[in-house]
Structure formats: C-alpha cells, structure tokens
Amino acid sequence: MSEAGRDPAAFYDDLAARYHLLYADWAQAVADQGGALQSLLASHGVLPGAAVLDAACGIGTQTLGLVQGGYAVTACDVSPQAVQRLRDELAARGLSAQVRVDDLRTLSAPDAAYAAVLACDNALPHLLTDAELLQALRQCHRCLAPGGVAVFSVRDYAATPRISPDVRPYGFRRLPDANFLAVQVWEWDGDHYDLRMYLTTEHDDGRCDTRVTVTRYYAVTVAHLMALMAQAGFVAVTRRDGVLFQPVLLGRKAA
C-alpha cells in the first residue's frame, strides 16, 4: 500500500462520524479526560481562562472537556471531517472554541501564544520519522509562551508485544437500528506498523456492511520521544502514568 493510502487525514475522515463508537461511553470519556487534563494543567499553573492549543483535536475528546472547564481552547487537526465533527459537537453543547484544519508539522498558530499545547491519543506516532517528529515538536515549542507546558499522550511501545497480525477488538455497540463492531488489526514492519480498522454495521433489516480504513504508525518509544522533546527545546521533560489511559509526556518552554 502507498504512503498516500495510509494518510492519517483520510483515516480520520473515514472515522469521524463513528469515532465516538470506539468508546464504551464517549460522553463519559470526554468528562473523565477533561477533568484529568484540567487537574494536570492546574498543577502546572495553567488555570481556567488560559489559552490552550489542542493541536491534534480529532472530534474533541479533550477539547470539549477543557472548554467546559473554562479554558480558552484553539483546536486543530489534519482531518477536515474530524474538525467539522468537533464544530458540530461544540454547537450542540452551546460551547465555543476556535477550530481549524492544521498540521502538527506546520502549525499556523502564532509564536508564544499559548500557556499549554496538547497532542493526545497517540497523535505523534502518526509521524513516521524522527525528522517529522522533531519538526512537530519544534512547532509545539514555538507556539508556547515562556514557561508554558506541553502535554503529549502516547502508547508505550516498549511494553507492546510485536505480534503480527495483532487483532484488537473494541467491543460490540447496540445502536437504535443496528449493531456496530470495530476491530483493529496491526501488521508490523520493523519499527512501524500498518493499522487496519474494520468497521462493521449490522442493520436490523439484515443488511451488513464493513468499511476498512488504514493508517500507519511509528512505534517510537517513550524514552526516545522524550529525548526528541529535549532536542526540540523542551525542559523538565517527564513521564506521568495514571493521568490518561496512555502515558503522558510533559515538557516546559523555558521561562
């Protein structure tokens, strides 16, 4: 498969309408992650009202909770469909945020504009080389105000068995007029893997359809990513477990 066929923008465009179904209870996940991030940011001096950039916002799992918590959030993502879904979710809740399509590697945000920058849910490993990761991390660093904090959540690939194919079901969801099942299949290729997402809908009238969407990840270890953060200019780089469902990496821009 070509690299274009693994484009994360296309992958999340395909998922945008049904991404919430990957959670047993997406609304609860929004509340839980929002609360966890609010506590984490507050512990680093970033209080409600502060300007925060969610640089890989998806459909808003982190953005919505932070806006509800009183933060002034700018949200962006490489997927136009995910960005539109977030706009719809904000409007449905009577919330407001600046939302746009953007790329982690070439953020259009102004210099030194934000007290915090986020990229959660394993967004960084969509960048397939150290050079691309470093480019994105430098962009995040550039956007931070002096003393600002960056928050990245990623999979712990050093603790991930390399089984190929690795089949990972999300679980069964009952919808008003259908059943829904999502399954990931990972196929390893050195330090990278292709992820195929099988999205199956079984309608009550007997029709059944499956859509397959594909992306690629770089299984960069937490230790290596922390070293790249330091190379990008972050100081006080640390790992925190137990904040979100993935390890959280923190770094500051020097005051």
N, C-alpha and C positions, 0 to 999 in steps of 0.2 A: 504494500500500500504506500502511496506517495505521502510526503510530509503534508501536502495540502489536504489529503484525506484524513489526517489526524489533527486538523486545525482546531484548537480549543474554542474559538469563536463559534464555529459551526457545531461543535459538540454541545455547547451550552445553549445555542439557539434551538437545537433539537429538544433539549431537556426542559427549556424554560417553562412551558405550560404545565409540566407534570413534575417539576423538581420537588415540590413540596411532598409528593407521594413517596420520596425516598426516606422520609422521616415517618416514624410511627405517629407522631403528633407534631407537625411543623410549628403550629402556634406556640406550643409549649417550648420547643427548641428556641424559637425567637425570644421568648421571655427568659429562658434559662441562660442563653448565651449573652443576651443583652445585659442581664443582671451581673453575670460573671465579668464581662468586659467593663461595665461601669465600676465595679469594685476594684478591678485591676488598674484602670486608668486613674481612679481617685487616689489609690495608694501611691501613684507616681506623680501626684499633684495636678492631674488633668481632670478638672471638675466640670460638672454640668454647665453648659454655656460655652465651653471651649470649642474651638474649631477642630474638627476631626475629618481626615480623609480616609474613606474606606475605598482602597484602590483596587479591590477585586470583589465587588459587592454582590455579584450574582443577582438572585432575585430578592435579596435583602435580609438574609438570616441574621446578620449582625447589624446592618444599618437600621432596621426597623426598631430593634430594641434600644439602640443608642439614641435615636431621635425621640422615642418615648421617654427616655431618661433625661431629656433636656439638652443633649449635645447638638451643636450646630454642624451637621454632617454634610459633607460633599461626598457623593458616591459615584464610582465609575467602574466600568467593566468592559472587557473586549467584546462581549456578546451583545449585539443590539437587542435581541429578543429578551435577554435577561434584564437589561436596562429598562425596557418597556414594561416588563412584568413588575419590576420594582416601582416604577411610576404608578402603575395601577394599584399596587398594594398600599402605597402611601396615600393615594387619593381615597381608597376605600376606608382608610382609618382616619381621615382628616388630618394627616401629617404632612410636613413639608421638609424637603431636602433638595439640594442642588444635585441633579443626576445627569450623567452624560456617558457616552461611549468613549473609552480611552484605553490605552495600552500601558501596562506596567513599565515597559521598557522605554517609553517616550511620553511620560505623563505631561499633560498640558497645564497642570497646576502651577501657580506662581511659586517663586522661591520663598522659603522661610514663612509659609503662610499658615501652618497647622501645628497645633500642640501635640497631635498624635496622628500617626499613619498606620493603617491596618491592611493586612492581606491575609485572610484566614481561609480555612477549609482546604488546605493543601494547594493553594493557588501557585506558589512559587515553583514547585516542581514541574509545572507545565512548560517552564523554560528549560530547554534541553541541553544547554551547555553552561559551563562556568562563566563564560563571557556574557551570555544573556542574563544569567542571574546577577552578576556583578553590575551590569548595566541597569537592571531594575532596582537593585538595592541602592545604587547611587542616586537614582531618580527619587526614591523614597526619602533618602537622606537630604537631598536638595530641598524637598518640599517642607521639611520640618523646621520649625522655629528653633533657635538655640535653646537647648535644654529639653526639647521635645522628645517623645518616646515613640518607637516603632514596635508594633506587635504583629508577629507572624505566627500562624499555627500551621504545622506540617505533620505528615506521617513520620513515624520513627522507623525509617527504612533499615536501620541497623538491627532492629528487632523483628523484621518482617521476613518470614521464610520465603525463599525463592522457588516456589512450586509453579510449574508451567505445564498445562494451564491451571490457573488457580481460580476456582469458581466460588463466587461470593454472593449469595442471595441477600436481598434487602428485606424480604418478607412480603406477605400477602396483604393487600388492602381491599376492603369492600367499599365500592363506590355506590351511589344511588341506583345506577342502572348497569353496573359492570363490576367485574373483578379485575384487579391490577396486580401484576407481579413484575418486579425489576430484579435483574441478575447481572452482576459484573463478572467478566472473565478477563483475567490478566494473563498475558503471554510475554515472557521475559526475553530480552535481547541484551545481554551484558548488564550494564548499569541502567538500562532503560526497559520499559515495558509498554506494550500496547494494551489499552483497556477498552474492551467492548462492553457496551451497556445494552442489554436486551430488555426492551420494554414491551410487555405483553398485556393486551387488554382483551378480556373475555366478556363479550356483551351478553345481556340477559336473553337476547333473541337467538343466541347460539353462534353469532359471528365471533371470530377470534383473529386478532391481528398482532403482529410483532414488528416493532421497529428496532433496528440496530444502529447505534451511533458509536463512533470510535474516536479515541484521542490517545495521546502518548505522554508518558511521564519520564522524568529523570529521577531515579531513586537516589537522590542526593542525601547523604547522612546529615543528621542534626549537627554533628561536630564540624563537618565540612562547611555547612551553611553558616554556622556561627563564625568560622574563620573568614568566609566571604563577607559577612556583615562587618567584621573588623576592618577588612581590606577596603570596604566601601566608605569607611569613616565613622562607623558607629563605635561608641564607647560603652563600657559597662554591659557588655553582651552576656546575657544569662539565659538559661533554660528554666522554665517553670512547668511542672506537671500538675494535673488536677484542676486546672483552671477551665479548660475546654476539653473536648473529647480527644484532642490531639495535643502533643507537646506544644507549648507556646515559647517562642523565642523573643526576647526583649532586647532592645538596644536604644541608646540615647544619642542625640546630637549634642556635642559638647556645648556648654553654655558660653 
